[in-house]
Amino acid sequence: MADNQRTLIVGLGNPGKRYARTRHNVGQDAVELLAERCNARLKVGKQHALVAETSLVGNAVVLAVPTTYMNDSGEAVGPLCKKYRVDDLTRLIVVHDELDLEPGVLRVKVGGGLAGHNGLRSISAHLKTDNYIRVRIGVGKPHSKEAGADHVLSRIPATERTLLDECVVRAADAVEAILRDGALAAMTAFNAKPA
């Protein structure tokens, strides 16, 4: 992807300390890690997001964390795509939690279904397409009759914390691989099942 066009990298989550370190915020955690890696500071922007314009593995990028609630993520992503002229949605990477994947499992995906994810639904509605790159961080389904919302909004238990922290690091690595080698190569590298 190395050229002078920017790639928008969005980490989904909910704003505020109440939601910090919850399963729903692992996408936000990954983008914050990317900001740390390139010594960038996420600052309040006008498009309902914290943003940092920076460079990552030789590519011009905009790192963004919506300040909207998860279900309204499109209210940030739509205007960000417009402001930064991200018309080619292969230049939009969304990092998010995924109930349909076991905790710690990571998958890179281009387009496709939304798997009931309301943040993705909001983004797709604003962009009028679901054809953008996703880095999916598995958080697993609830083990009991606990509702999905309660599961993703609750604090991550110590038994899963290390696993999800490692997956957040791999998600940041996957974003760098997408920028360096392209989405298909990243899918091959990161979607392989461990031996």
Contacts in CASP RR format, 6 or more apart in sequence:
PFRMAT RR
TARGET T0000
AUTHOR 0000-0000-0000
METHOD contacts of the structure
MODEL  1
MADNQRTLIVGLGNPGKRYARTRHNVGQDAVELLAERCNARLKVGKQHAL
VAETSLVGNAVVLAVPTTYMNDSGEAVGPLCKKYRVDDLTRLIVVHDELD
LEPGVLRVKVGGGLAGHNGLRSISAHLKTDNYIRVRIGVGKPHSKEAGAD
HVLSRIPATERTLLDECVVRAADAVEAILRDGALAAMTAFNAKPA
1 7 0 8 1.000
1 59 0 8 1.000
1 91 0 8 1.000
1 178 0 8 1.000
1 179 0 8 1.000
1 180 0 8 1.000
1 182 0 8 1.000
2 58 0 8 1.000
2 59 0 8 1.000
2 179 0 8 1.000
2 180 0 8 1.000
3 59 0 8 1.000
4 60 0 8 1.000
5 60 0 8 1.000
5 85 0 8 1.000
5 88 0 8 1.000
5 91 0 8 1.000
6 53 0 8 1.000
6 60 0 8 1.000
6 61 0 8 1.000
6 62 0 8 1.000
6 84 0 8 1.000
6 85 0 8 1.000
6 86 0 8 1.000
6 91 0 8 1.000
7 59 0 8 1.000
7 60 0 8 1.000
7 61 0 8 1.000
7 62 0 8 1.000
7 86 0 8 1.000
7 91 0 8 1.000
7 92 0 8 1.000
7 93 0 8 1.000
7 179 0 8 1.000
8 61 0 8 1.000
8 62 0 8 1.000
8 64 0 8 1.000
8 77 0 8 1.000
8 80 0 8 1.000
8 81 0 8 1.000
8 84 0 8 1.000
8 86 0 8 1.000
8 91 0 8 1.000
8 92 0 8 1.000
8 93 0 8 1.000
9 31 0 8 1.000
9 34 0 8 1.000
9 56 0 8 1.000
9 61 0 8 1.000
9 62 0 8 1.000
9 63 0 8 1.000
9 64 0 8 1.000
9 93 0 8 1.000
9 95 0 8 1.000
9 175 0 8 1.000
10 31 0 8 1.000
10 49 0 8 1.000
10 64 0 8 1.000
10 65 0 8 1.000
10 66 0 8 1.000
10 73 0 8 1.000
10 76 0 8 1.000
10 77 0 8 1.000
10 80 0 8 1.000
10 92 0 8 1.000
10 93 0 8 1.000
10 94 0 8 1.000
10 95 0 8 1.000
10 123 0 8 1.000
11 27 0 8 1.000
11 28 0 8 1.000
11 30 0 8 1.000
11 31 0 8 1.000
11 64 0 8 1.000
11 65 0 8 1.000
11 66 0 8 1.000
11 94 0 8 1.000
11 95 0 8 1.000
11 96 0 8 1.000
12 24 0 8 1.000
12 27 0 8 1.000
12 28 0 8 1.000
12 66 0 8 1.000
12 70 0 8 1.000
12 73 0 8 1.000
12 94 0 8 1.000
12 95 0 8 1.000
12 96 0 8 1.000
12 97 0 8 1.000
12 119 0 8 1.000
13 19 0 8 1.000
13 24 0 8 1.000
13 25 0 8 1.000
13 27 0 8 1.000
13 28 0 8 1.000
13 65 0 8 1.000
13 66 0 8 1.000
13 70 0 8 1.000
13 73 0 8 1.000
13 96 0 8 1.000
13 97 0 8 1.000
14 22 0 8 1.000
14 24 0 8 1.000
14 25 0 8 1.000
14 69 0 8 1.000
14 70 0 8 1.000
14 153 0 8 1.000
15 66 0 8 1.000
15 67 0 8 1.000
15 68 0 8 1.000
15 69 0 8 1.000
19 25 0 8 1.000
19 153 0 8 1.000
21 155 0 8 1.000
21 156 0 8 1.000
22 152 0 8 1.000
22 153 0 8 1.000
22 154 0 8 1.000
22 155 0 8 1.000
22 156 0 8 1.000
23 97 0 8 1.000
23 139 0 8 1.000
23 140 0 8 1.000
23 151 0 8 1.000
23 152 0 8 1.000
23 153 0 8 1.000
23 154 0 8 1.000
23 156 0 8 1.000
23 164 0 8 1.000
24 70 0 8 1.000
24 97 0 8 1.000
24 139 0 8 1.000
24 152 0 8 1.000
24 153 0 8 1.000
25 97 0 8 1.000
26 95 0 8 1.000
26 96 0 8 1.000
26 97 0 8 1.000
26 137 0 8 1.000
26 138 0 8 1.000
26 139 0 8 1.000
26 164 0 8 1.000
26 167 0 8 1.000
26 168 0 8 1.000
26 171 0 8 1.000
27 95 0 8 1.000
27 96 0 8 1.000
27 97 0 8 1.000
27 135 0 8 1.000
27 137 0 8 1.000
27 168 0 8 1.000
27 171 0 8 1.000
28 65 0 8 1.000
29 168 0 8 1.000
30 95 0 8 1.000
30 135 0 8 1.000
30 137 0 8 1.000
30 168 0 8 1.000
30 171 0 8 1.000
30 172 0 8 1.000
30 175 0 8 1.000
31 42 0 8 1.000
31 63 0 8 1.000
31 64 0 8 1.000
31 65 0 8 1.000
31 95 0 8 1.000
32 42 0 8 1.000
32 65 0 8 1.000
33 168 0 8 1.000
33 169 0 8 1.000
33 172 0 8 1.000
34 40 0 8 1.000
34 56 0 8 1.000
34 63 0 8 1.000
34 172 0 8 1.000
34 175 0 8 1.000
34 176 0 8 1.000
35 41 0 8 1.000
35 42 0 8 1.000
35 52 0 8 1.000
35 54 0 8 1.000
35 63 0 8 1.000
37 56 0 8 1.000
37 172 0 8 1.000
38 54 0 8 1.000
38 55 0 8 1.000
38 56 0 8 1.000
40 52 0 8 1.000
40 53 0 8 1.000
40 54 0 8 1.000
40 63 0 8 1.000
41 52 0 8 1.000
42 50 0 8 1.000
42 51 0 8 1.000
42 52 0 8 1.000
42 63 0 8 1.000
42 64 0 8 1.000
42 65 0 8 1.000
43 50 0 8 1.000
43 51 0 8 1.000
43 52 0 8 1.000
44 50 0 8 1.000
44 67 0 8 1.000
45 51 0 8 1.000
46 79 0 8 1.000
46 83 0 8 1.000
47 64 0 8 1.000
47 76 0 8 1.000
47 78 0 8 1.000
47 79 0 8 1.000
47 80 0 8 1.000
47 83 0 8 1.000
48 66 0 8 1.000
48 67 0 8 1.000
48 68 0 8 1.000
48 75 0 8 1.000
48 76 0 8 1.000
48 79 0 8 1.000
49 64 0 8 1.000
49 65 0 8 1.000
49 66 0 8 1.000
49 67 0 8 1.000
49 68 0 8 1.000
49 76 0 8 1.000
49 80 0 8 1.000
50 64 0 8 1.000
50 65 0 8 1.000
50 67 0 8 1.000
51 62 0 8 1.000
51 63 0 8 1.000
51 64 0 8 1.000
51 80 0 8 1.000
52 62 0 8 1.000
52 63 0 8 1.000
52 64 0 8 1.000
53 60 0 8 1.000
53 61 0 8 1.000
53 62 0 8 1.000
54 61 0 8 1.000
54 62 0 8 1.000
54 63 0 8 1.000
55 61 0 8 1.000
56 63 0 8 1.000
56 175 0 8 1.000
56 176 0 8 1.000
56 179 0 8 1.000
57 176 0 8 1.000
57 179 0 8 1.000
57 180 0 8 1.000
58 179 0 8 1.000
59 179 0 8 1.000
59 180 0 8 1.000
61 179 0 8 1.000
62 80 0 8 1.000
62 84 0 8 1.000
64 76 0 8 1.000
64 77 0 8 1.000
64 80 0 8 1.000
66 72 0 8 1.000
66 73 0 8 1.000
66 74 0 8 1.000
66 75 0 8 1.000
66 76 0 8 1.000
66 77 0 8 1.000
67 76 0 8 1.000
68 74 0 8 1.000
68 75 0 8 1.000
68 76 0 8 1.000
70 118 0 8 1.000
70 119 0 8 1.000
71 118 0 8 1.000
71 119 0 8 1.000
71 121 0 8 1.000
71 122 0 8 1.000
72 119 0 8 1.000
72 122 0 8 1.000
73 119 0 8 1.000
73 120 0 8 1.000
73 122 0 8 1.000
73 123 0 8 1.000
74 119 0 8 1.000
74 122 0 8 1.000
74 123 0 8 1.000
74 125 0 8 1.000
74 126 0 8 1.000
74 127 0 8 1.000
75 122 0 8 1.000
75 126 0 8 1.000
77 92 0 8 1.000
77 94 0 8 1.000
77 122 0 8 1.000
77 123 0 8 1.000
77 126 0 8 1.000
77 127 0 8 1.000
78 123 0 8 1.000
78 126 0 8 1.000
78 127 0 8 1.000
80 86 0 8 1.000
81 87 0 8 1.000
81 89 0 8 1.000
81 92 0 8 1.000
81 127 0 8 1.000
86 92 0 8 1.000
89 127 0 8 1.000
89 129 0 8 1.000
89 131 0 8 1.000
89 132 0 8 1.000
89 133 0 8 1.000
90 110 0 8 1.000
90 132 0 8 1.000
90 133 0 8 1.000
90 183 0 8 1.000
92 127 0 8 1.000
92 132 0 8 1.000
92 133 0 8 1.000
93 132 0 8 1.000
93 133 0 8 1.000
93 134 0 8 1.000
93 135 0 8 1.000
93 175 0 8 1.000
93 178 0 8 1.000
94 120 0 8 1.000
94 123 0 8 1.000
94 132 0 8 1.000
94 133 0 8 1.000
94 134 0 8 1.000
94 135 0 8 1.000
95 134 0 8 1.000
95 135 0 8 1.000
95 137 0 8 1.000
95 171 0 8 1.000
95 175 0 8 1.000
96 117 0 8 1.000
96 119 0 8 1.000
96 120 0 8 1.000
96 134 0 8 1.000
96 135 0 8 1.000
96 136 0 8 1.000
96 137 0 8 1.000
97 117 0 8 1.000
97 136 0 8 1.000
97 137 0 8 1.000
97 138 0 8 1.000
97 139 0 8 1.000
97 152 0 8 1.000
98 107 0 8 1.000
98 115 0 8 1.000
98 117 0 8 1.000
98 136 0 8 1.000
98 137 0 8 1.000
98 138 0 8 1.000
98 139 0 8 1.000
98 140 0 8 1.000
99 115 0 8 1.000
99 117 0 8 1.000
99 138 0 8 1.000
99 139 0 8 1.000
99 140 0 8 1.000
99 141 0 8 1.000
99 148 0 8 1.000
99 151 0 8 1.000
99 152 0 8 1.000
100 115 0 8 1.000
100 138 0 8 1.000
100 140 0 8 1.000
100 141 0 8 1.000
101 107 0 8 1.000
101 136 0 8 1.000
101 137 0 8 1.000
101 138 0 8 1.000
101 139 0 8 1.000
101 140 0 8 1.000
102 138 0 8 1.000
102 140 0 8 1.000
103 138 0 8 1.000
103 139 0 8 1.000
103 140 0 8 1.000
103 160 0 8 1.000
103 163 0 8 1.000
103 164 0 8 1.000
103 167 0 8 1.000
104 137 0 8 1.000
104 138 0 8 1.000
104 139 0 8 1.000
104 163 0 8 1.000
104 164 0 8 1.000
104 166 0 8 1.000
104 167 0 8 1.000
105 138 0 8 1.000
105 167 0 8 1.000
106 135 0 8 1.000
106 136 0 8 1.000
106 137 0 8 1.000
106 138 0 8 1.000
106 167 0 8 1.000
106 170 0 8 1.000
106 171 0 8 1.000
106 174 0 8 1.000
106 190 0 8 1.000
106 191 0 8 1.000
107 135 0 8 1.000
107 136 0 8 1.000
107 138 0 8 1.000
107 187 0 8 1.000
107 190 0 8 1.000
107 191 0 8 1.000
108 133 0 8 1.000
108 134 0 8 1.000
108 135 0 8 1.000
108 136 0 8 1.000
108 174 0 8 1.000
108 178 0 8 1.000
108 183 0 8 1.000
108 186 0 8 1.000
108 187 0 8 1.000
108 190 0 8 1.000
108 191 0 8 1.000
109 133 0 8 1.000
109 134 0 8 1.000
109 136 0 8 1.000
109 187 0 8 1.000
110 131 0 8 1.000
110 132 0 8 1.000
110 133 0 8 1.000
110 134 0 8 1.000
110 183 0 8 1.000
110 187 0 8 1.000
111 130 0 8 1.000
111 131 0 8 1.000
111 132 0 8 1.000
111 133 0 8 1.000
111 134 0 8 1.000
112 130 0 8 1.000
112 131 0 8 1.000
113 130 0 8 1.000
114 120 0 8 1.000
114 121 0 8 1.000
114 124 0 8 1.000
114 130 0 8 1.000
120 130 0 8 1.000
120 134 0 8 1.000
123 132 0 8 1.000
124 130 0 8 1.000
133 178 0 8 1.000
133 183 0 8 1.000
135 171 0 8 1.000
135 174 0 8 1.000
135 175 0 8 1.000
135 178 0 8 1.000
137 164 0 8 1.000
137 167 0 8 1.000
137 168 0 8 1.000
137 171 0 8 1.000
138 164 0 8 1.000
138 167 0 8 1.000
139 151 0 8 1.000
139 152 0 8 1.000
139 164 0 8 1.000
140 151 0 8 1.000
141 148 0 8 1.000
141 151 0 8 1.000
142 148 0 8 1.000
142 150 0 8 1.000
142 151 0 8 1.000
156 164 0 8 1.000
170 190 0 8 1.000
173 190 0 8 1.000
174 186 0 8 1.000
174 189 0 8 1.000
174 190 0 8 1.000
177 185 0 8 1.000
177 186 0 8 1.000
177 189 0 8 1.000
177 190 0 8 1.000
178 186 0 8 1.000
181 189 0 8 1.000
END
